[in-house]
Amino acid sequence: MSKFLRSFVFVIIAFSFLLAACGTSATPTPTSAPANTQAPAATSAPAMPASTATPTPLAPGSITLNGSGSTFQAPAESEYAFAFPLVDPAVVINYQPTGSGAGIKAISDGTVDFAGSDAVPTADQYTAGKDLQMYPFLAGATVLTYNIPELDPKGPALILDGNTLVGIYNATITKWNDPAIAKLNPQIASKLPAKQITVVHRSDGSGTTSIFSAALTSFSTTWTAGSGTTINWPADKAGNGVGGNGSSGVAAAVQNTPESIGYVEYSYATSNKLPFSQMVNKAGQTVTASADSTASAMNDFANSFTPQLTNTIVNGSGAGSWPIAGYTYIIIHQTSMTDCVKASKLVEYINWILTNSVATARAKALGYVPLTSAVQQLALATLGKVTCNGQPVMTH
Amino acid sequence: MKKISVPQKNHWLARFQRSTHYGDIPWSALIIIASFLVLALVIAIGWMLWQQSADTRAQFGWSFILPTSNSVWDPLKGVYQSWTFIYGTLITSLFAIIFAIPISVGIAVFLAELCPEPLRLPLGWMIELLAAIPSVVYGLWGIFVFLPNVVVPVGQGLAAAFGQIPLLNTFFIGPIPLSGSSRLAAAMILTIMIVPTITAISRDVLLAIPNTQREAAMGMGSTRWEMIWQVLLPYGLSGILGAIILGLGRALGETMAVTMVIGNSLEATNSLLKPGSTMASLLANQFKEAVSQLHTDAMIEIGLTLFVITLILNLIARFLVWQVARRTPQEARA
């Protein structure tokens, strides 16, 4: 009996050690990260427009802004996380790419200071989050990469239009030499093969799918699968669809499957040198995906923002507008933040992302499209209305 | 010297020192902790999965997991039936095991009985090395090398051979996609991944069989083939079955490599040659960006289903091992 008791005591002791070990390992970054950012900040901070919002300077690395969400904006966020502490050494940015859905949940639950999302929250999510405010800060185009061995890689690119694309993804257009495709491509019509098209799509829930399916919905009423981050693809039902995990999965599937087509982000296609198609837009012009054509799409919809600053920018009517594009957002609590020092740093961070030329240049280098000035002004005006404990956060 | 205080005889520290002197109690305490941790972990995971899938269980009931010919998984319309994925997991694992058993038992017999001595060690190392390759590497290699060069021809052959035969054409109706992404690809990648596990353990089981068994068989005039087939394999059967169970466990839960090669279709097709999804690959694909709370709950219920199926299959397999182990002494070990 006493032997059992003694071993029981050991169990307790061992568990308490275990718990102690867990306790120390659970809070790693805030203490160790500042040490690294401190050194470069001290030398380069004077050259930058330093923050003067707080009278007494805060210790370097003393404020950590935690964010999580969209994987699409993660490369930009990590660039910002590197660059922003050079501007304001007091701040450490910590962004976890957990997915848009998880990000929206995290900001609603209050476990992060800001969230990233490509998806627009549903009415229920707005209710649960109370005072969620979206800030568009970058846009991205989605392009169609294809693999048709019969075509000359250096020759003219494939041209598609909205209805044809819907037809392909609905599996009503199943061969490359379909009259609808041939009509759009007079130069290469003779080379288009009479072979079955394999349709590649994202298998994981994705903001890219969200943008792409919103575009398909806008192109034609024959697209009935709806729009969202996860779609039940009609092409799968027809038996010629394949799902790839992530942009790399889609790219690999297209690359390995002759006569296939798939959609990826413009930034991914350019950085991996994938061939992608041109599109005939709503105005009847043939356009290619670029920063300019995406900016044109942004301008088409500059006046149709919701109060939460969300917007769809697919199938714009401008002559130069790329028809498949979308915003990516940062989400914050607009009125219910209680830590005013943190709130001011968060607003300062978003302000920097929106306006600083270094920040936009870095994002542009990654293949994102910075906001046009009309959209930027709209976002800044809303940012000026952020309050903390009833007081406006932005003072200048 | 007097300064060093020796604890009194019945002081707690003295009792502590005496009790730990031989290490029995700390050792048994460690074992108790370890075994309770395992139990607690299983219960905690099961409880969490049960708790958080309450909404979908209430809304869809048994229709969520029951077999249907046209099961629907549509997050946008809020309709969730998971039979396609249960089927995908079971069929890929089943075929992986069917492919893997002859290969790995064959290799194990070769390594344990027939292999020339200088080859034995390097071959053994290779097998163990294969078991240590990360699954994402298998997936990558699968996409770029294995699928186009092996799976597509095999799939086309299977479709040509069995695609027209009634009953069998349920599983082998073609054509296989040109990229090779299909349930067959997943089954074959899984085969490659579980062969090292089954081989390594089966070889150790065969090596552990006492030499007297071999000598007795030879002494009675049996050939080498008869010795292996009628004496060694029945003798080691329970151990080999145990190895197969381990392989099956890996096949059921494998996520990354399968996600990369299975084609990730949500459609309710039955053919091995069509793209599909397993429970694990669906979780990997959709959990992160679930569109609604119900979608998340449905994913968690899939996790629960996978958990229960793995548990049931393991129990059945354990029962099988126990049956074999009980039967063997009378027939082979006597």
Contacts between the chains, C-beta under 8 A, distances in Angstrom:
chain1	res1	chain2	res2	distance
A	3	B	25	6.9
A	6	B	19	5.8
A	6	B	25	5.5
A	7	B	25	5.2
A	7	B	28	5.3
A	7	B	29	4.4
A	7	B	32	6.4
A	8	B	29	8.0
A	10	B	25	6.5
A	10	B	26	6.1
A	10	B	29	3.5
A	11	B	29	5.5
A	11	B	32	5.9
A	11	B	33	5.6
A	11	B	36	7.8
A	14	B	29	6.6
A	14	B	30	7.4
A	14	B	33	5.6
A	15	B	33	7.2
A	71	B	288	7.7
A	98	B	288	6.7
A	99	B	288	3.5
A	99	B	289	4.5
A	100	B	289	5.8
A	101	B	288	7.1
A	101	B	289	5.1
A	101	B	290	5.0
A	101	B	291	6.6
A	101	B	296	7.6
A	102	B	288	6.5
A	102	B	289	7.9
A	119	B	289	7.6
A	119	B	291	7.6
A	122	B	292	6.9
A	124	B	292	7.9
A	124	B	293	7.8
A	198	B	177	6.4
A	198	B	178	6.4
A	198	B	179	6.9
A	203	B	259	7.5
A	203	B	264	3.2
A	203	B	277	7.9
A	203	B	281	8.0
A	203	B	285	4.7
A	204	B	284	7.4
A	204	B	285	4.3
A	204	B	286	6.7
A	204	B	288	6.8
A	204	B	289	6.7
A	205	B	285	7.1
A	205	B	286	5.2
A	205	B	288	6.3
A	205	B	289	2.7
A	205	B	290	6.5
A	205	B	291	6.8
A	206	B	289	6.1
A	207	B	289	7.7
A	225	B	76	7.5
A	226	B	76	4.4
A	226	B	77	7.6
A	227	B	76	7.8
A	228	B	75	6.8
A	228	B	76	4.9
A	228	B	291	5.4
A	229	B	289	4.7
A	229	B	291	5.5
A	230	B	75	4.7
A	230	B	76	7.3
A	230	B	286	5.7
A	230	B	289	7.1
A	230	B	290	8.0
A	230	B	291	6.0
A	230	B	295	7.7
A	231	B	76	6.9
A	232	B	72	7.9
A	232	B	73	7.2
A	232	B	74	4.7
A	232	B	76	7.2
A	232	B	266	6.0
A	233	B	266	7.8
A	236	B	265	4.6
A	236	B	266	6.3
A	236	B	267	4.8
A	236	B	275	7.5
A	237	B	267	5.7
A	239	B	267	7.8
A	239	B	269	7.6
A	239	B	274	7.0
A	240	B	177	7.7
A	241	B	265	6.3
A	241	B	275	7.4
A	242	B	177	5.9
A	242	B	179	5.9
A	242	B	181	5.1
A	242	B	263	5.0
A	242	B	264	7.6
A	242	B	265	7.3
A	242	B	275	5.7
A	243	B	263	6.1
A	243	B	264	3.1
A	243	B	265	6.1
A	243	B	275	7.0
A	243	B	285	7.5
A	244	B	264	7.3
A	245	B	259	5.1
A	245	B	260	6.3
A	245	B	264	6.7
A	245	B	284	7.1
A	245	B	285	6.2
A	249	B	260	6.7
A	252	B	143	5.1
A	252	B	144	7.2
A	253	B	143	7.7
A	253	B	179	5.6
A	253	B	181	6.7
A	256	B	143	6.4
A	256	B	144	6.9
A	256	B	147	7.1
A	256	B	148	6.1
A	256	B	179	5.0
A	256	B	180	7.8
A	257	B	177	7.1
A	257	B	178	5.2
A	257	B	179	3.8
A	258	B	178	6.0
A	259	B	178	7.3
A	260	B	178	7.9
A	260	B	179	7.3
